Amino acid sequence: MAGLQQTNSEKILLSWVRQSTRNYPQVNVINFTSSWSDGLAFNALLHSHRPDLFDWNAVASQQSPVQRLDHAFNIARQHLGIEKLLDPEDVATACPDKKSILMYVTSLFQVLPQQVTMEAIREVEMLPRHSRVTREEHIQVHHQQRFSQEV
């Protein structure tokens, strides 16, 4: 772990998630916002460390994003003792709150096996930098979604 001290905690966390979910072709976590919206990443992360807790194929193929998120949060609460800190409806959006996702994934990191390789960290550093959504764009999207729901 001494070599890991030079990287920031967000890179380590993202590396751990990518390393843990590598065997799940439906999952490609590249950030702590939109990559989590469909609920697959949370479930893959749990399943990769605790495959005994649920049938991955049943969760991945038959449920809506809100149902998958609810499933993951319930599994984490029941079997890992992690409180349901997020509401599925708040995560199943185009751009969920990054700090909330980071906080929850950090909670998972604290209770699940934490081996992160330098190779996984280098992979994260090579990910393309997507254009960042400005706060104003996020607010505009949120207002458009709210307006659509009201109509």
Secondary structure, DSSP 8 states (H G I E B T S, - for coil): -GGGGGS-HHHHHHHHHHHHTTT-TT----SSSGGGTTSHHHHHHHHHH-TTSS-HHHHHHHS-HHHHHHHHHHHHHHHH-----S-HHHHSSSS--HHHHHHHHHHHHHHS-----HHHHHHHHTS-------HHHHHHHHHHHHHHHH-
